[in-house]
Amino acid sequence: MERTTLDFWFGAFVLAGFAALLVLALKVGNLGAETPSSTYRVQARFDNIGGLKVRAPVRSAGVLVGRVAEIRFDNDRFQASVTLALDARYGFPKDTSASILTSGLLGEQYIGLDAGGDDKKLADGDRITLTQSAIVLERLIGQFLFNKAQEDAAPSK
């Protein structure tokens, strides 16, 4: 009887551990994040989205105001078209700008919104026209090395 009780508690402990790992994995992957009940969708076009993913956060002043709902490639303009699902509690002016930013040096990418000063608000289906693409670290390093090689190759006076 004592062995059965010990096996029961050991099994319960293992199941609780698996449940904790599942919750942690959902939190890290943004899959368990609550979605606001009422949202409106706006579009933004970027030349380069870097490693931006669907369900990435959309932040304004550090506050989570929405999520990336969809990413498509616009075959006519050769740009990435990103659909943002913004929480209806937050109204942004029509001249709001969107930038793709990175949390920390090598962290996840998110979209940062900077509110403008227009009196009219963004509505469902509107487009954010002022955008800034992601900064690609490899491209910056390559440009730096290229410029350094150009300086070294130039004859000194």
N, C-alpha and C positions, 0 to 999 in steps of 0.2 A: 504494500500500500504506500509505503514511503517513497519508493522508486517512481511510482506513477505520479505522485504529487510533484516530485522533482522534475520529471519529464514535462509535465504540464506547464510549470512556471518557466522552464527553459524555452519551450516552444512559444509561449506568450512573449517572452523577452525578444526572441528572434523575430517574430512577427512585428513587434513594435519597432525594432531596428529597421526592418524593410520598409515599414510605413514612413518612418522618419526620412530615410533615403529617398523615397518617392516624392515626398513633399519638398525636400531640398532640390531635387532634380527639376521639379516643376517650377520652383521659384527661380532657379538659375536660368532656365530656358524661357522665362517669361510666359510659360504656358498656363500657369495657374493664376496669373494676374487677373484681377476683376476687370471686366469691361463695363464702361458706363452704359446705362440703359438708353440714354438719348445722345446721339452723336450727329454731327454733320460732316460731310466729306468735301474736301478741297483738293485740288490738283496742284502739283508743282513739277517743273521740268528742270532737270540737272544735266550738265554735260558729263559728269562722272559721279557716281554714287559710292564708289569705293566698295566697302564690305557691308553696306546697309542691307538689312534684312526686313522681311515682313514681320510685324509685331514689334519693331524697334520703337523705343519711346520717342515721343514728341514733347519737348520741354520748352517752357518759356519762363525766364527768370529762375531756372532751376526746378520749377514745379512741373510735374507730369500733367500735361493737358490733353494728351491723346496718344494714338499709336499709328504706325504705318500700316495701312490696310492692304495696299497692293502696289507692286512694282512691275511696270511693263516697259518695253522698249518701243519708242515711237519710230517707226520705220520711215516716216516722211521727214522728220527733223533730225533723226539720228541722235536722239537724246533719251534719257531715262525719264519716264513719266511716273511720278510717285503720287499715290492717293493717300491722303492723311485723314484719319477719322478723329476729329476733334470733339471733345466733350462739349455738349450744348451749354454747359454752365459758363464757358469761357467764350466771349465774343471778341474777335480780333478785327482791327481796322483793315480796310481793303488794301492799304499800302504796307502791310506786314511783309517782312522779308524772312526767308527760310534759308538756313545754312546747315550743312552736314558737318557735325562736330564729333569729336572722339572723347570719351571719358578717360582721362589720364593719358599716358603716353601710348599705350598699346591696347586700350580698353575697347569696349563696344562702341559702335557708332550710333548716333541718334540725330534727330533733327531739332535744331534750335530755332525758335521763332522770336523775332524781334518786332514788337508792335510799332506801327507807324503812328501818324497823327490824323488820319482821315476820319471824318465823322461817320461815314458809311461803314457798316460791318460786313465781314465775309459771310456768305450764305452758302447753303448746300449747293455744290456744283461749281462754285467759283474757282478761279485759278490764282495762285500766288505767282506774280511775275518777277519779283526781285528774289533771285536765288543765288547761292554760292555753293559750288560743288565741293566735294570732299578733297582734302589735301592728301595726296598719295605720297607716302614717305619714300618709297623707292624712286619716284620721279624727282623728288627734291634732292636726294642723295646723288642721283645720276647727274642732275644739273650742276650741283656743286662740284662734283669730280670733273665734269666737262669744263667748267669755268676755270678750275684750278689747272687743268692740263693746258688750256689756252694761255693762261698767264705764264706758265713755265716755258711754253714754246715760243712766246713772243720775245724778240731780241731786246735786251736791256740797253739803255742809253748811257 
